[in-house]
Each structure stands twice: as structure tokens, then as C-alpha cells.
Amino acid sequence: MKTLRLFALVGIFSIANSPTVSAQPDRSVLDEFQNYVVIGAFKFRGNATRFVNHAHRDFKLNAQLELNPNRHLYYVYVLSTNDRLQAINEARRLRVESEFRDTWVYSGSFDKELAARLDGKNGIDINPITDQGINTITETDMQNEGTAVETSSQLDSKNDGNVSSQAVTITEKESSSQSAASLDEEVDGGKFMFKLFRAVDNAAVDGDVNVIDTDRSRKMASYKGNTIVKVADPASKSDNISLVCEVFGYRKVQREINYGNPEGEGVSKDGQGAVVVPFELVRLQRGDIAVMYNVYFFKDAAVMRPESRYEVNSLLDMLNENPKYKIKIHGHTNGNAAGKIIAMNNDSKNFFSLNNTRDGYGSAKALSEQRAELIRDYLISNGIDPSRMQIKAWGGKRSIHDKHSTRAQENVRVEIEILEN
């Protein structure tokens, strides 16, 4: 638990109450700086040091740390180069291929004397997707979460003791590549509105749309549906983009359009000049299997973290909407090692807290079974007939990735199979 508590102190950046960095240095000065590929930033050096060790041990990355005199934060970086394009490309690769999905580039110097001479204008943080400066950030921590928890990208305990964590989340004015983006007048891009609606009654559906640069086969950003957003130009040869909408409880929908000349069935422009792209969402059907990507568990526990509540309630809504649905809940872990299992006490009804729990020991299969049963019990507690649900525990037998992969956290999952509809 001590290790996890330390990792839980990872810095998270947000716009709220955030200081503004001094004006960016002019390009003639910036071109002389080193470019650092940054995977995390921390208020405390001890936490940064632990994260460096984690990157070394679990990902074989040549991570180092330095204090950024502009941000007053310890930056953990994995590449230093005078080739800015090389740094941008490596940051993009890490965003796509590793758990470090908020990697960015710092072009500047960590030298305090230079910072003083340049009056704080000795560097700039860059979003590698938009190539725009990150203007405002603030550092907070997760100490208010209380009991140590896994971050959404941490590996399950059934991975021979390996623990991973996502270093930071950056919320930028021009939108993050991994979080839902919103309209901002400082963003250079075309106006779009992704209209998500339910096929049976045209009711609006909450969800995001992933924008993929088709030529480069890389994700550009995720954008919130049913609101006007600005989408950055892919600046590719064809200008083609793929729009992927995958909302839990509905079948995945993918559309292909040209960024510069968006056309297709139902595509139109609204009164504000935004390109409206409709996504008609159809509920899952018999034989479909959906991954509950946004259901997370406390480490070693058959207890859900609070942020899982929304997606579990989406499953509840789906079952209430169609009483004919029957499902099978599949539980999976990362690896097959046995270990500690934390479970709710029999008298507890708090599915999202480590309060009132008990410690046990069991196999990875037992942990996956208890996690699947936990979701079933939550649905039962909210009025769903137990006869409509089955349980299947796999442990680590059906891994998506190697258990030591940078994407191994995706092995820890719950899947919902539609048996009848």
C-alpha cells in the first residue's frame, strides 16, 4: 500500500485557478534550446524520483528529472535532443503506444541563471499533436482521495508485482489529445459538431468522438459530442480523417470524411458554420461484446473506484430500457499470479469505497470472478433480476497484450456479452 500511496501523489494539471506562464520566447531564442520529451511533472522531488525509477524498471526508458524554473515543478523526461521534430514525433509515439498518453515537449532550458536572465521566458511547453503552446497549468495531487488507489492506467496486481501509473493529465486551452476537447477561440481549427443520438427515439446521447489522422494512423484528439468543438487540421497529404464513436451500451460507429471538404450522409452545416456530423447509435445486440473501458478497481480489490459509477449506471440504464436483455459479465485480470483480494463485507452496500472491506487471498481467476460478481450485485441492488445475468471468470487467460507490455493495463477489464435482446 505504501508504494501505491506514493504513486497516488502524481501531479494532475487542470485549468482551474491556474497561473499563466510568461509570454513565449521569440523563435530565434527558442531554436537554440534543447527539446525534452516529458512524461510527468511533480511538485515533490521524491515523487518524481520514484516515477523515474518506475519508468526505468517497468518500461526500460532512460528517464531523468530536472526542476523547471518556470513551472516550479520537477519534470520527468525520456529524451533530450536539439532536433525539435524528433522530440515531437517521439512524444506523439508515446501518446499512442504507451500509457503516457499526455506526453508533451518542453523546448527550453532547466538552467536557473538563464531563466533569470530571460525573465522567465526561457522555455515553452508544447502539445505535440497541435504544436501549440500549453499556456496555463496548475499542480495538484490526489491526497484527498484518502486510501491509496490505482490510477486508471495502473496494472492489476496480478502482474508479478509490477505497478504502473499515469504521470499527469494536462488540460489545455487548445484541448488535449486524450481528453474531451471543447471550443476555444485560441484554437486554430475548423468548427465541428458531432451529433450523437439514439436510433430508436432520436434522444441525445452523452459521449465522445475520437478523431484519427487516416494517413498517419494516429489519434489526434477526442471531442465531446453534441457541442461545437474546434478540430485541428491533420495537415496530411489527403486531409482524410476517421471519426470513431464508441459509447458503452451502443454499437461502435465509424465515419470517414475529408477535413477540408466534409461530405457524407447527413453531414451539414449549422447556423454557426459548424460542420454537423451525425452518429446514429444502435443498442448492443445478441452476440455483441462490449468492454467497460471506464470501470476501474482499487488495487487487489473487488471494489470499484468512484469514477466507475457512470459507466456501471449506463449498463443499468441499458438493462432497464430493454427488460429482454440477458447478459454475461466476463472478468479479466493481467497475469495469473495469486495474491491478496480485498472484498466488501457482507453487510456493506458501498460498491465504490474501501471502507468496510475485508482482506483475503486467492487466484487471479477468483479476483476476476469477484469483480464480475460485484457488478452483478450492484445491478441487483438497483432492481435487476439476477436471472438476467451470468458470470464468467477468466483470470489472465484471455489477455489482450503481454502482461509486461506498456498497454498491459488494458488486460484488466470487464466485458459485457449480450445473450438475449
N, C-alpha and C positions, 0 to 999 in steps of 0.2 A: 504493500500500500504506500510505503514511503516514496518509492520510485515514481508511482503514478501521481502522487500529490505534487512532486516536483515538476513533472511534466505538465501538470494542470496549470502551472503558473505561466504557461506560454502566453506571450503578448498577443492581444487581439486589437486591431486597429478599427476605428469607426469614425464617421464624420462628426458625431455629436460632440459639442464642446471642444472641437479640435483646433489647435493652434495653426496659424498659417505660416508656412516656410517663407523665408525672404525671397525676393524676386530671383528668377533663374539667372545664372551667369550667362554672359554672352557666349555665342558659339565658338569664338576664337579661343576663349579660355577653356571651355568645355572639351574641345577636341584634344587638349593636352592631358586630360585626366585619364586615369585607369577606369575600366568598366568592371564592376563587380556583380556577379550573379548571386543575388541574395535569396536565401530560403527562409529566413526568420529574423526577427528583431525582438530584443528583450530589454526590459528595464533593469534587471539584475544580472550581473556578470555570471553568477553561479548558475543560473538557469540557462544562460547562453552556452556556458561551458558544457553542461550536461547535454544540451542539444547538439553541440559539436561532436561529442563522444557518440551520441546516438546516430548521427549521420555517418560517422566513420564506421561504427560497428555494424549497423544494420543495412547500410546502403553503399558502403565502400566509397563514400565520397570524401574528397580531400577538403573537408570543411575547416574554416578558420573563423576567428571572430575579431572584430575591431569596434571601438567606440566611434559612432558617427557624431561628430561635434555639432552638427546641425540639429539632429533629432534628439540628441542625448539618450540614444538607445544603442545597445550592443547589436551590431549586425553580424549574422552568421552567413558567410558566403562560401561558394564552392568553386568559383572560378574568378581569376583576376587577369584581365587582358587589356591591351591598348587597342584592340580591334572591337569597336562598338558593335558591329554587325554580328561578330562571333558571339558576343555576350547576349545579344537579343535572341539569336537563334537557339542558344543553349537554354535560356530562360523559357522560351516557348516550348522546347522539347520537354523540360522538366514539368511544366504545367500539364502537358498531355500524358506523359509516360510515367509519372511518379506521383506520390502522394502530395508533393509540394506544389499544389495547384495554384498558389498565389505568388509564386516566384516572380521577382522583378529584378530590374537592373539599376544599380546605383552608379552613375557616372560622376566621379569626383575624387576627393582625397579624404583620408581619415586624419590628416595632419592638422593639429590644433593651431599651430602658428599660421599655416596657410589660411585656415578658417578665419582667424583674427584679422589677417591682412586683407582678406576679401570680404570682410564684414558679413560673414555667414553665407556668402554667395558662391561657395566653393564646390557645390555638387547639386545633383538633381536625381530624384528617384523617377524611374521610367516604367510605365506599363508596357511590357514587350509586345502586347497584342495591338494596342492602339498607337504605340510610340509617342504617347502623351505623358507629360509630367504629372506626378502624383502630388497634388498641391497641399492637401490637408490630411493629417492623421493625428490620432491621439492614442496613447498606450494605456491599456487597462489589463487586468488579469482576471482569473477565474476563481479567486479565493472565496468569493461569496457563494460558490456552488456548494461549499461545505465538504462533504465526503468526497474523497478522490474519485474522479471519473475518467473514463476513456473519452478521448476526443472522437469525432466522427470518423477519423481516419486511423484510429488505433487498431492494431491487430488484436485478435482474440487471444486469450491466454493460452490456447491450445496450439502454441507455435514455438515450443521448446524454449519458452522464456523470452522470446523477442518481443519487444514493445516498441511501437512506433507512434508518432503523434504529428499532427499538422501544426506547423510553427505559427503561422499567422493567417488572419483573414484581413484583407485590405478592402476597405470601401472607398472608392474614388469618385470624384466628381464626374469623371468621364465613363464610369462603370467598370466593374471587374469582369474578368473573363469567366469567372466561375460562379458569380452570384448574380441574382436577377438585377438587371440594369434598368434605370428609369431615365426619363427625358431630362436633359440638362443642356442649357443653351451654350455651355462651353465645349460641348462635344461636337466634333466635326463628323457629320454622318447624315444619312437620309432618314426621314421620318417613316416609321412603320407602326402598324397596329396589328398584332396577332390576335385575331378574334377566336377565342376558344368557347365552344358551346356544345351542349348535349344534343345528340341527334334526335332523341325522342320528343323533346319539348322546346328545343332552342334555348334552354336556360344557360346562362353564362357559367363557365367552369373555371375555377382558380387553377393556375398552372403556369409553367414557364415553357419557352421555346428555345432550343439550342440552335445556334447559327453556326454552320460548318462551311469553311472555305473549301469548296469542292476540289479545286485544282491541287491544293496542298494537303487535303485530307486532314485538316486540323480544326478543332473547335475554336471559334472566335470569341463567343460570349453566350451567355444565357439571358433572356429577356422576359420580363413579366408579361403575361397575356392580358388582353382586354384593356390596355392602356397604351398611349402613344410613347414610343421609345425612339432613340436615335441609334441606328445601326451603322457601325464603321464600315467604310469601303474596304472590301477584301484586297483591293489593288492587285488582282491577279490577272492573268492573261485573258481568261474567258469572262471574268466577273460573275461566274456562277456560284450560287450558294445553295446549300441544303438546309431546310428548316425542319427540325425534328421536335415533335411534341409527344412527350411520354408522361401522361398523368396517371398516377396509380388508380386502378379500377377501370381504366379505359384502354382500348387497343392503341398501340403506337401509331402515330400518323406522321408521314414524312412528305414534304413537298420540295420540289426543285424549282427555283426561279433564277432569273438573271438580275443581279443587283441594279445594274444601270437601266434595264428595261424590264421591270417586273410585270409579267403577264401570266395568265393561267385561269383556270376555272374559279370564278367567284372573286378574283383579285380586282380591286377597285381603289379609288382614291376618295377620301372623305373631305369634308369642308375645310379641314385644316391642312390639306395637302399631303396627309399621311397615306402611305400605301397600306390598304387593308387586306390582310391575307387570312381567309377563314380556315378554321380547323374544326371539322365536324367530328365529334368524339362519340364513339360507339362503345358501350359497355363490353366487358370481357365475356366471352362465350365459352361453351363447353370445350374442354381441351386446352384452353389458354392457360399459361402460367405467367404470373406477374411477380417481379421481385419487389419487396418492400424496401426500397433503397433508403428511405428516411426513417427506418426503425433501427434504433441503436440500443445496446445493452450496456449496463455497467460491467466493468471487468470482472470476470469469473462469476457472473451473476445471471440468473434467470429473472432479471428485473429490468424493465425498460427505463431509459433515460427520459426526462420530461419532454425533450424535443420530438419524441416518437409519437406523442399524443395525436398530432394532427393526422398522420397517415393511418394510424390504427382506427381513428374515428372515420376516416374515409372508407375503410373496409366495412366498418359498422354501417355507414350510410348505404353502401352498395348492397349489403345483405338486407337492410330494411326496405330498400327500394324495390327489390325483387325477392319475395318470400320463397320463390322456387330455387334460388341459388343454393347449391351444396358445394362445399369446398374441402380441399385437403391442405393442411398447413404443413409445409416442409421446413424443417430446421437444419441449418448447416453451421459448422464451425471451421476454423482454419487449423488443419492438422488433427491428429488423433490422440494426442497425449492426454492422459488423465490428469486431474487436478482438482483444486478447490472449487466447490459450487456454492454460491450464495443464493438462497431462495427465500421467498416470502414466508413468514409464519402463517400457520393455518388460519389464524384469526385476523390476518391483515387483509385490507382491501385496497391498499395503496400500491398500484402496479408500477408507479413511476418514482419510487423513493427507496433508499436503502435503510430507512427506518423500519424497525420491527421485522428484521430478517434473521435467518439462521445460517450457519456455515455447515457445509457438508463436503463430501468428496465423491468424485465419480468420473466416469469416462467422458470423452468428448461427445459420444453419442447420447449419453444421459443428459449432458448440458444442452445439446441441441433439442432433445425431446422436451426438457423442462421449459425451454424458451418458447417452443411451439405451443405447449400446453398453456403457458402464461397468456399468450394472445387469445387462445380459445377461451380461457377462463374470463378474460376481460370482456369478450363478446357475450359470453353467457351472463355475466353480471349486468350487462346492458340489454338483456332481454332476448338474445338469440338462442333458439332451440339447440341444445347440444347435438341432437341427431343430424343437424345440417353440417356438422364439421367432423373431419377425420385428422389424425396426426401421423406424420411420417418423420422419423429422426434419421439423419444421415451421418451425423458427426462430420468428419472431414473426408468422407468417401467421394464426394462429388465436388471437389474444389474446381473453381474457375481458373485459378492461377496457382503456380507453385507457391508453397507456404512461405517461402523466403523472398518472393517477388516483391517489388515495390508496390504492387497492386494487391497484395495478399489480403488486405482488409476487406476486399470485395468477396472473399470466401465466407466471411461471417455475415450470414444473411438469413432472412425468412422469405419463402416463396409461397404464393397462394395459387393453387391449381383449381380451376373450375371443373367440378364433377358433373353438375347439372345446372341448367338455367331455364 
